[in-house]
């Protein structure tokens, strides 16, 4: 696994560049003592590997901006891609001190080497439209969810798509308002917000990852057991757990449906969180960050990859 002696690691994302894997991760100093404080004392780190097992840590690559700025409090989870000209793009979640970190927005930075990032303008790439997504002032949730951008090429055109964690308003139950949001761009600089591609069953669907394997599209997400809706909890084959599960569809824009059966990787306490699927030579594997020990103590390390099997119905299963 990938671990640091003096820092906790949690949400992460990967980008493969030739024979190298680039791991980007959230980190916070263990000198804080309380791991719950990590969210408000965060920066992003970067490590490189050729085999997903042995990592060469590159250190911190992005931190909150000097205030006042829209991202001067936190720089949270994102994704990295390269454009057709070889320029690296980082999309990330930001919050500001002036709003006590309660309102999330999505930022954009670029790099020529995948490590040294410069914000594009002031860094702000996308803000929320309350006509499409739930605002903080509507009072259904503890913050305004607009985070964890997953950016990829549009399979139907020349542009780009961004999926992200969000919420919709107008639900009777807060735990039925979690959503996967969508935005489009022709140039990775100017984004148009669209209605969500999925909403319901959970209070939040965190850290989405959208990919195709075989004839199916998948959208990984993670959530906590206390964020299951009453209806989903009643119909589930298991008691509520936290961890990683996934949606399925025949098209990348849906309609998306929740995969049947137990969570892909879940437990109570949560073993791993913020899972990612890795594809190598048409084989799949799974990584998450180690969240809790059996007694509920936070760990904060990234796991080694675990092979994933796909059955005839397209359902995913971990082998460990």
Order of alpha helices (4+ residues) and beta strands (2+ residues): beta-beta-beta-beta-beta-beta-beta-beta-beta-beta-beta-beta-beta-beta-alpha-beta-beta-beta-beta-beta-beta-beta-beta
